[in-house]
Amino acid sequence: MSCPHLGELKSFQPPRLSQSVHREECTQCFDNQDQPLGIDVCLKCFTGGCLDRDRHHIRTHVSKTGHTFTLNVKRKPKPSANRKMRNLQRKMTKLAIVEDREEDKYEHKTVVKCWKCNPETGLELPEATADAQTKTLVDGVMQSLSSARQSEVKAWEEEIAACEHTLMLEQFATGHIQPSGLAHCGKCDLKENLWLCLTCGSLGCGRQQFGGIGGNGHGLQHFEETRHPVSVKLGTITPEGNADIYCYICNDTKLDPELSTHLATFGINVQTQTKTEKSMTELVSRLFTR
């Protein structure tokens, strides 16, 4: 049975990096993606709901909100995951940090559902992801930071504080920097993992990070040459004025209470920014909580 409502999905947007996506468990009970029926994630607001016949939390959500498309998510362990991990550990001959990726341990089965076509259980539409825009939406849900992981990240962020170098920052206005997507490192062609010196506005790439994030360390080189202490990672700036701030003198992540003002010196209005990269807190949390 084909769905006459599929065209409505073209107006749906993937979740933003800062948006909570409840794809692991129901927001109203303890049912989760590991159970036989899995979890349905609303493709409009990304709330997760169970399919239990008695509780029917996703059906209740659909009827109350009018959000009629969901993504059913089921997860199960890969049978060979533990064996592969043991073999990998035997082959490691020197100290290394290896990212423990979820896709190495589990396999996910997903399918888009329309609740207009079947108000009781939702009509499964396996053909929906043949459309490139719908596939991007589904990929965005599955690659997003889950609500549980966002809570872990928030706990890490609460420990970050300002230092004397962010509180007493001196700036030299050198003009506006290029808009996001056009800016690149001042010493190479990298356009991601870029750090803006909050003293002079120099753009330098960061150091290489786990997960394949490239970098040639030109931001650190700039500090060594100038002793300008504080930089901000461009792709992590949010409209709320949050971002990755690093103090090279303290050699640690720090808080800049006046970040919006400091960025305005270089023509950056935080209210117009969109977060495009994971913060260091998110990356570290991912490494140590899996």
Secondary structure as GFF3:
##gff-version 3
##sequence-region A 1 290
A	DSSP	three_ten_helix	6	11	.	.	.	ID=ss1
A	DSSP	beta_strand	39	42	.	.	.	ID=ss2
A	DSSP	beta_strand	48	49	.	.	.	ID=ss3
A	DSSP	alpha_helix	57	65	.	.	.	ID=ss4
A	DSSP	beta_strand	69	77	.	.	.	ID=ss5
A	DSSP	alpha_helix	81	91	.	.	.	ID=ss6
A	DSSP	alpha_helix	102	105	.	.	.	ID=ss7
A	DSSP	beta_strand	106	114	.	.	.	ID=ss8
A	DSSP	beta_strand	123	125	.	.	.	ID=ss9
A	DSSP	three_ten_helix	128	130	.	.	.	ID=ss10
A	DSSP	alpha_helix	132	143	.	.	.	ID=ss11
A	DSSP	alpha_helix	147	157	.	.	.	ID=ss12
A	DSSP	alpha_helix	164	167	.	.	.	ID=ss13
A	DSSP	beta_strand	194	197	.	.	.	ID=ss14
A	DSSP	beta_strand	203	205	.	.	.	ID=ss15
A	DSSP	alpha_helix	218	226	.	.	.	ID=ss16
A	DSSP	beta_strand	230	233	.	.	.	ID=ss17
A	DSSP	three_ten_helix	234	236	.	.	.	ID=ss18
A	DSSP	beta_strand	245	247	.	.	.	ID=ss19
A	DSSP	beta_strand	252	253	.	.	.	ID=ss20
A	DSSP	alpha_helix	259	264	.	.	.	ID=ss21
A	DSSP	three_ten_helix	270	272	.	.	.	ID=ss22
A	DSSP	alpha_helix	280	288	.	.	.	ID=ss23
###
